Amino acid sequence: MAKTPSKTDRQAALHYHAMPRPGKLEIRATKPLANGRDLSLAYSPGVAEACLEIRDDPKTAANYTTRGNLVGVVTNGTAVLGLGNIGALASKPVMEGKAVLFKKFANIDCFEIELNESDPVKLAEIVCALEPTFGAINLEDIKAPDCFIVEKICRERMNIPVFHDDQHGTAIVVGAAATNALLVAGKKFEDIKVVSTGGGAAGIACLNMLLKLGVKRENVWLCDIHGLVYKGRAEDMNPQKADYAQDSDLRTLDQVIDDADLFLGLSGPGVLQQDMVKKMAARPIIFALANPTPEIMPEDVREVAPDAIMATGRSDYPNQVNNVLCFPFIFRGALDVGATEINDAMKLGCVEGIAALARATTSAEAAAAYKGEQLTFGADYLIPKPFDPRLMGVVACAVAKAAMESGVATRPLEDPQAYKETLDGSVFRSALIMRPVFAAARKFERSIVFAEGEDERVLRAAQAMIEETTDRPILIGRPEVIIRRSERAGLTIRPGDHFEVVNPENDPRYRDYWGTYHELMARRGVTPDLAKAIMRTNSTAIGAIMVHRGEADSLICGTFGQYLWHLNYIRQVLARGGLHPVGALSLMILEQGPLFIADTHVHPEPTPEQIMETVIGAARHVRRFGMEPKIALCSHSQFGNLDCDTGRRMRIAMDLLAQREPDFAYDGEMHVDSALDPELRARVMPNARFDGAANVLVFANTDAASGVRNILKMRTGGLEVGPILMGMGNKAHIVTSSITARGLLNMSALAGTPVAQYG
């Protein structure tokens, strides 16, 4: 039975909607409005210029207004979720929620509009009159058959996409789930018998989608509350139902369910009984999508058909058919190419994109959001999870491509691959800034050894390396543990086939490794027995020895443990031939742009010489990202106004840098606010050495640098790339325990470029 919301759940929901301010939406300005000049541009007289441009060429509205990224979510509140006809005003929380989902998942802006209009023709006329405001219309929660009338009129009259999500969004996700369910069951659309309950908007749209995917109309049996929809039936009929009327003497669901391959339920609780399931074909597919209580509970199906493939509309069971997998991304693709409609080709492109993504390796981000769930393609994982960030790039690109190929795109993409990279960059926040690093890394084939090879984040990074780069991962760990955890995570990589494994417990190179380590450390207190013990138990030391021996090009370690502990073994083995740890550089990706921080880990209280080396190393690494460094040496002192320790060290470092005559912009010592605010800096030091905001902040101790780094992460949502260990010739990098699988992939790309390529 469905779980009844508790008093606590109800209070939590109401508190969520009421606090700290009522509702779930607000409007924010995207342009500055700080002075009189800004006001004259935002409004009169400057706004007139944009108006005149649009008057002369209406297409330029996409350039000068929000219209090209603005969707209207429109309802009259006559069929709201499972609540029925609750009216326009009561539907407002749902419509606000829909707008939030658009923004969260596809960065689309929305106005939600609730209309007190029950006449479908008049409702359609109001919607049509809104065309100048929006780039697309999402019709929501309008009862059947009125929704068919409203959508038909709007699609005929409007030259922008109009999409009734309750119909087509559900149909698209059902189509994707059915595509994969049939693949798992070993069946084909053209061969299956479909029995459906529910003749409403969503039910009819799902059947129409199944026909487009190859199901034969004569193999579709539609039932509603009155039984089978058959030819000649007069009760509760409309043209949409009549399209699926069967010429049959059968009248009930129980009679027509025999040998059905797919049951599609969009009706109500308890409609499908266990005895009916027993009559279905072998390996039945049951989509019981009524909410909150499905037509039959999955556990009841398992009792009589253990091999059945199930989907519901609920999040507490596998295979939740959720429209959020579709609507944000189909609108994203449609808006970005200026589509005049959302046609069948675009819907099918969406189906194919969603289905294909479920068959691919699960993303680390989705795995983290659904920790503990098995996200491996199969009967319990037919469709991806809503928080899979790849949905944006995959689905929106498929929709945009279909729009262009079907001739409804008014702004075709010049470079579809660049478009996908831009979309990926909007969800994978490091993607755009890492692009030049990955491009450089693809020119080489390097071996990257991961010290903590049993960690799931490392396994996911290794899978991504194999799929997306030319680098070769080497994992240190026990093979049986790596295999077991890879299988549990739904990864396809396996030791020996895809990557090399170094097993500390049993590796034929063990004697060579401890011998090499002892040779390096014999006069630093390391005995043969200690060398043997370290090479059995210390994966960081093992990885460093592999790099020293030329068996790997770079080491990545630090997913657990303290930074300086790892650094100790890297220094012991790899700090030779002029290499030595200079400092740790962290790239923080912020809403306002990238900002580099140093030294976050290596030198607690660096000398002026070490500060100078950190500045030079930071400049070199910043250029790897395609940026020109503007480096601020930060202190409590500002341009000599305090005689304090950090100020003195920074001023000496400035003198040392001047002797080197570097080819990059730097200045100091200064406060952080002066570094980031050029107007403030100009008041303090009119003759500063660089213009604009600094993009690198170098601090006089790790407490300050690490503190700023952590504040930016925790309070501004900053995303870290790094830390990058400077001065070691790219032979080793030490990450931190908070790193993600994507962060490890980024570090592998940084490690995958020979040091000579960036100075």
N, C-alpha and C positions, 0 to 999 in steps of 0.2 A: 504493500500500500504506500501511497505517497506520504511523505513526511509533512505533518502540519507545522507551519512555522511557530516557534515558541514565542512567549512573551518577550524574552530577551532578544530573539532574532528580529522581532517587529520593532522593538525599541532601537536596536542598532541600525536598522534600515531608516527609520525616521530621523535618528540623530545624524546619520550620514547625509541625508538630504537637507537638513536644517542648519548644520554647523560646519565651519565657523560663520558661514553666511548662507542664506537660503539659495537652493538651486545648485546646478552643476556647471553653469556656464558664465562667462563674462566676455566682454569685448576689450581687446587691447590694441593700442595704436602701434602700427608698424613703422611709422615715421616719427622723427623727433618733433617735439612741440615745446621748445624751451625758451623761445624769444620771439620778438616781433617779426623777424624775417621768416621764421618757421611758420608763424600764423598766416603771413601773407601768401605763403606757398600752399599751405594746407587748405586755406579757404580763400576768400576774396583778397586780392584780385587774381592770384596765381592759378586758382582752380579753374578759371575760365579757359585757360589754354588747353587743359585736358578735355574739357567739355567740347571745345571746338574741334579738336582732333577726332573725337568719337563721332561728332555730328557728321564730319566729312568722310570718315571711314569707320563704320560700326565695329569692324573686327578689332580695332585698336583698343576697344574696351578691355580686352584681355591684357593689354600692356599697361593701362593706366588705372585700372580698378581691380577690385577683388573678384570680379565676376567669373574669371577663368578658373578660380579655385573655390567657388561658392556653390553649395548645394542647398536647395530648399527641401526640408523634411516636412511634408504636408499631410495632415490627417483631419478627419472629422470625428474621430474617437468612437466609431461605431463597431469596431472589432478589435479591441485592445488586448493583446496577449491572450491570456486565459480569462480575462475579466469581462469580455463581451462589450456591449454598447454602454460605456460609462460616460460618454459625452466628451466634447472637445477639451474643456478645462481640466477634467480629471486625467486626461491622457498626457498632459504636459510633462510630467516627470519621465514618461517613457520616451517622448520625443527629445527631451533634453539628453537623455541617456544615449539615444541614437546619434545625436550630434557629437557627443563625447567620443563615441566609438569611431566616427568618421575622423575626428581629429587625432585620436590616439593611434589608430592603426594606419592611416593614410595621409595624415596632415592636411585634411580637407576641412575648410571652414564651412560652418552651417548656420542657417537661421531655421529654427523650428517654428512652424506656423500651424496653429490649431484653429479650425474654422467651424463655426456653428452653422453648418449647411448639410442637410440630409438628402437634398435632391441631387442625384449624381450629375445631371446635366449642368445645373447651376454651379455645383462644386467644380466641375471641369472648367467652366468658363472663368471662375475666379483664378484657378491655377494657371490657365492660359494667359491671363492678364499679368501674371508675375514674370513672364519670360524676360523682360529687360533686366530684372534683378539678378537672375541666377544663371549659372553655367549648366545646371542640370537640376532635375526634380526627382526626389525620392518620395513616392506615394507610400503611405504607411497606415496600417490598421484601419482600412476601409472595408466594410462588410461586402460579401459576395451576395448577389451578382453586381452590386453597384460599382465595385472596384474595376470590373471588366469594362463598364461603360465609361468611367472616368478616364481610365488609361487609354482606351481607344480614341476618345475625343482629343485628349491631350497629345497623343502621339501623332494624330493626323494634323493638328493645327500648329504645333510647336516645332521649332527648328533646333531644339536642344534635346539631350537625352531625357526621357521620362521612363522611370523604372519602378514598378510596384514590387518592393522587396519581398513582401509576404508571399507573392507568387513566385517570382523568378529567382530571388535569392535562395529560397528553399529548394527550388527545382535544380538550380546549379549545384548546390552542395549534395543533394540526393543523387544527381547524375554522376558526380565525382565518386561518391561512396559506392554507387551501384557498379560503376566501371571497375573499381578495384575489388569489390566483392565477387563479381563474376570471374575476375582473374584468379582470385584465391580458390573459388569453387570449381574452376575449370569449365565455365559455361560461357555462352555467347548471347548477346542481346537478341539476335534474330531467332534464337531457338527457345527462349524462355516464355513461360506463362506468368503473367502478372495479375495479381488480385489486389485491388486497392479499396480502402474504405475512406470515405470523406469526399464529398463532391464540391467542396469549397474552393476558394481561389488557389490556395497552395496545392491542394490535391490535383486539380485539373492541370495546373502548370507543371507539376511533376510528371504527370502522364504525358503531356505534350513534349517534355524534355526527353523522356524515355523513348518516344517515337523517333525523335531526331537522332537519338543514339543507336537506333536500329531495331527497337522492339516493333513487332507487327501489331497493327491495330486490332486485328481479330484475336490476338492473344491477350488482350487487356480486358479484365472483368472489373467493372466499377460498381461498388456498393455504397449506399448511404444509409441513413437511418430507416429508410423504408425498404431496404433490401437491394437486390440487383437492379441496376439501371438497364432496362430492356426496351426493345422497340415497341412502341405503342403505349408505354407508360405515360400517364398524364400527371400523376401526383408529384408536386415539388420538382418540376423539370425546368430546365433552361437550355438555351442552345449549346452551351459548353458541355453540359452533361450529356445531351442528346448525341453529341459526336461520338460518345463511347457506349451507346446503347447496343446491347447484344441481342441477336435474334435467337432467343432461347426460352425454354419452358422452366428453367431453373429460376429460383426466386430469392434464395437466402445465401448469406456468406458461407454457411456450413456446406451448402450444396456446391458452390463454385470453387471452394478451396482445394478440391482434389487435384493432386499433382502440380500445384502451383510452385514455381521456382522462387518467386519473389512476392512477399507480402509487403505492401506499402500502406501504412496506416497514418492518416492525418485526421483522426476522428475523435475518439474519446476512450476513457479507461475501460478495460475489461472486454473490449469488442472481440478480440481473438482469444479463443480458448485452447487449452492443451490438446483436446481431442482434435481440433482443427489442425494444429501443428503436425500431429501424427499423420494426417492425410496428405501433407505436402510432399513434394519431390525430395529425393535424397539431397543432402547438404543444403537445406533450405536457407534462404536469405530473408530475414525478417527485419524490416525497418518500422518500428513501432514509435512514432514520432509525436503522439499526443503529449501535451504538457499540462500539468506536472506529472500526471500518471499516464503511462503509455498504454497502448491497447493490450499488451501483455508484458509482464515483468520478465527481464532476462533470465532470472533464476528459474521461473516457471518454464521457460523455453528449454533451458538446459536439462531439466528433468526428463523431458520426452524426446529431445533432439540435441544430444550433446555436441554434435558437429555443426549446429546451426551457426550462421553468421548474423550477428545482431548489431543494430544501431538504434539509438533512441535520441530524444531531444534533451536528455539530462546530462549534466556534467559529472555525475557520480557513477556513470557507467562508461565503458569504452565506446568509441565511435559516436560522439555527440554531433548530431547534424545541427550545426550552428551557422546562421546566416553571416556572422561576422567573418567567416572564412571567405566570403564572396564580396559583399556589397562595398566595403571601403575600396577594394582594389579594382573592381570593375569600373567604379566611378573615377578612380585615379587614372586609369588608362584612357577612359573616354574623355575626361577633361583635358588631359595633356596633349591629345591630338585634335582637340576641338571637334569631337564627334557630334553629328547632328542627331544621332539616335543610338540606342543600344540594341543591336540586331542579333539575329540567331548566331551569326558567325562569331560575334564577340562573346556571347554566352557559352558557346561550345569551346571557344578558346579558354574561357575561365574554367570550365569543367576539366579540360585537359591539363591545365596548369596545376590545379589543386590536386588532381589524381596523381600526376607525375611527382609532385613534391612529396606525397605520402610514401611513394616507392623509393625515394632517395634516402640517404643517410640522415637521420634526425640531427637537427642543429643543436649545438651545445646550449644555446639560449633557451630553446624549447625544453630541453632536458632539465635545465635548471629551474624553469618555471613550473614543471610538472614532475618534480623530484619524486622518485619512488615508482613512477609508472613505467611500464614497458612500452617504449616507443619504437618498436620494430615492425616493419610492414608485415601484415598478416591479418587474420580474422579479427583481431582486437585492435588493429591500427590501420583502418582503411582510409582515413582522411587526416591531414595534419592538424596540429593544435593551433588555436587562434594566436598564441604568442610566438609562433614560429616566424622570426623576422624575415625569412626568405620569401614569404607570401607576397610582399610588396613587389619585389623585383620580378618574381616568376609570373604572378597572375596579371599584374598591371601591364607587363610587357606583352604577354600573350593577347590581352584585350586590345592594346594599342596596335599590335601587328594585324590582328583580325579586322580592326576598324579601317586600317589603311588598305588592306587587301580587298575589303568589300566596298570600298569607295565612299565611306561616310566620314572620313577624316578631313577636316578643313585645314589642319595644320600638321601635315605628315612629318614624322620624325626624319631628320637628316641622317642621324647615326643611332640606330636602335641599340647598339652595344653601349654607346656612351650614355644613352638614356637609362639603361639598366644599371650601369655603374652609379649614376646619379641617384637612382632610387635606392640602391643598396647603401649608398653613402648616407641617405637620410635615416636608415634604421641601424646599419652598422656604422656607428659614428666615426670610427677610425678609418673607414674605407677610402674616403676621398684623399685624406692627408697621407695615407699609406701607399697610395697608388704609385708614385715615383719609386718608392722603395721596392715594392713588388715587381715593378717593371725592370729595375736594375737586377734584382735577384734572379729573374727568369733567364737572364743571359748566361747564368752559370749553373753548374750542377755541383752542389756541395753536400757534405754529410754533416748532419747536426745530431749530436748525441744529447739525449735528455736523461738527466741523472735520476729523476723520479719517474721511471717508465711505467710504473703500475698505476699511477694517478689517472683517474678518468679524464681529467682535463688534458693531460698529456696525450692520452689515447685519441681523444677527439682532435687535438691539434695535429697529431700524426696522420690521421685520416684526411684532414683538410690539406695538409702538405702534399700528400700523395695525389689528391684530386686536383689541386689548384696550383701547384708549384713544380719546379724541376728538382727540388732538394730531396735528399734521402734521409729519413729519420732513422736513428739508432736508439733503441730503448734499453736502459739498464733496469733489469728486474727479473723476476721469476717467470718463465714462459707460461706455466700453467695458470698463474694469477692473471697475467696479461690476456691470455685467451679467454678465461672466464669473465673477466670484466669487460672485454670487448664485446663478447656475445650478449652480456646483460645490457650493455649500452646500445645494442643494435648496430654495432659497427661491423663493416665487412672486412677490415684489415686483419691479417693473421701473421704471426711471426714466421719468418722464413720465406713466405710468399710475397710479402709487401715491405718488410723491414727486417733489419738485423736486431737480434737480442743479445745482450751481454748478461749472462746469469751469474751474479756474484757467488752463488753457492756452488756452481759447477761450470767453469769455463776453461777450455783448453789453453787459453792465454794467461791463466792465473799466475803461473810461475814467471812468465815474462813481465807481467804487470808489477808484481811485488818486487821483482828484481830491479826494474827500472826505478820504481819509487824509492827503494832503498839506496840505489846508486845516487839519486838526486839528494837524498836527505840523510845520508850516513853520517855526515859531520855536523848534523843539526839535531842529534839526539835520537834518531830513529834507528832502532835495532832491526835485524832481519825479522824477528818474531813480531815486532810492532808493525813493520811494513806488511807482513802477511795478514795480520788482523785487519789493518786498514783496507787492504785490497779485497777483503771478504765482506766488509760491513759498510764502507763509506762510498756511496755511489758518486758523490761529487769528486772525490779523489780519483776514483776509477775513470770517470769521464775526462778529468784533466789529464790523466796519464794517456788516454786514447788520443787526445788532441796533441799532446807532446810527441807521441810516437808516430803521428801522421795518419792514424787510423780514422780520425774524424777531423773536420775542419773547425768546428766550433762546439762549445758546450753550453747548454742551458740548464740551470739548476735553480733551486730556491722555492719550489712550490710549498715546501714546509721548512721550518728551521729559521734560525736568525741569520740575517744578511752577512754579518762579519764572520760568522762561523764558516760559511761557504767561502767567503773571500780569503780566509786563511789558507785553504787548500789550493785555491787558484793561484795565490801568490807563491806558495811553495813550489808548485810544478811549472807554472806558465810565465811567471814574472822573470823572464830571462831575455837576453839579446836586446836589451834596451826597452823592453816592455815592462810597464808597471802600472798599477791602478791609479788613474788620475782623479776620477770622480764618477759619481752616478748622476745621470741626466734623465729626468722624467719629463715626458711630453704630456701636458694636460690639455685635453680637448674640451673647450668650454663653449658655451652658447655664443660668446662674443668672438671666438676664434682661438687658435692654438697658443699655448704659453708653455715655455720650457723652464724647468726649475732645476738648479744644481747648487751644491753637491748634496744630494739627499741621504747618502749612506756612508761614503768611504772615509772621509777625513773629518772627525768630530770638530776639530779646531784647526782648519788648514792654515799653513804658513802663507805668506805672500807669494812665494814661488808656486805653491800648490794651487792657490787661487788663480794665478796667471795661467797655469796649465789647464785648469778647469775651463777657463774662459776660451782658450784656444781650441780645446777639444769640443766644447759646446758649439762653437761656430762651425767647426767641420761637420759635426753631426746634423746641425740644423739644415745645412745645405743639402744633405741627403734627402730631405723632405721637399726640396724644390723651393726653399725659402731663403731670403737673405737675412742673416742674423743682425739683430739690434740688441746689444747686450748691456744690461744695467748691473753694476756691481752694487749690491744693496747692503745698507748698514743703518744703524741708529743715527749715525752722523750723516750730514748732508752737505756735500761739497766743502768739507773742512770746518764745519761749524761746531764740531765736538771733538775733544781730545780723548777719545775712548779707544778701547782695544780693537774693536771691529773696524772703526774708522781708520786707525793707523795702519792696520793690515791691508785694508782696501786701497789706501792711498799709495802704499809701497807697491802693491800689485799693479796699480795704474801706471806707476813709473816703469816697472818691469815690462809691461805691455808696450809702452811707448818706445822702449829700446828695440822691441821686436818689429815695430812698424807693421802691424797686422793689416790685412786687406779686408777688414770688416769693421762695422760701426760698434763702438762701445763707449761707455762713460760711467762715471761714478766718483766718489761714493754718493749714494742717494737713497732716499726713502722709497718704499715700494709704490706709494701713491704718485710720487713724482715720476717714477719710471713708467707708469701706465697712463698718466695724464699729461700730455704734452703742454697743455696750457698752464697747468700748475708748475711744471718744470721750467717753462719759459719765464715765469715770474721769479723763480728762485735763481735760475742760471740761464740768462738770455742767450749765452753763447754755447749751449749744449752741443755735444758732438754728433747727435743724430736727431732727426725729426720723427714725429709720430710716437706711438707707444712702443715700448720695448717688447720684444717677443721672447727674451731670455732673461731670467732673474737669477743671478749668482749671489749666494749668501756666504757670510763669513763663518757659519757653523752649520752642522747638520741639523741641530735642533730647530733652527729657523727654517731651513729649506724643507725638511721633512714635515714640519708643522704646517707650512703654507700648502704643501702638496696634499696633506690629509684634509685640511680645511676645504680646499677646492673640491676634493672628492666627495666629502660628506655633506657639505652645505650648499654647493652650487651644482651638484650633479656632474662634476668634471670626470671625464674618462681618461685613465692613464694609459699611455703607451710607454713601456719601460718597466723598471729603470734600465737605461743603457749604460753598461760599464765601459767608460772611456779609458783609453790608454793601453788596452790589452790586445790591440790589433785585431779586434773582432773574434778573438779566440774563445772568449767566455762572456756570458751574461748571467747575472744573478737576478731573478725575479723575486716577487714577494708572494706571501701566502694568499693574498686576495686576488691574484691574477685569474683571469678566465681562460677558457680554451681559445677564444678569439685573441686574447692578449698574448698567449703563447704562440699562436700562428703569426701574429705581428712580429714577435721577437725572433721567430725562425726566419722571417724575411729579412730582418735587420742583420741577423747572423749569416744569412745566405749570400751576402755580397762581400767579395774580397776587400780587405781594407784599402788596397791600392786604388780602388775605384772611387773612393771619396776622400782621398788625401791623407 
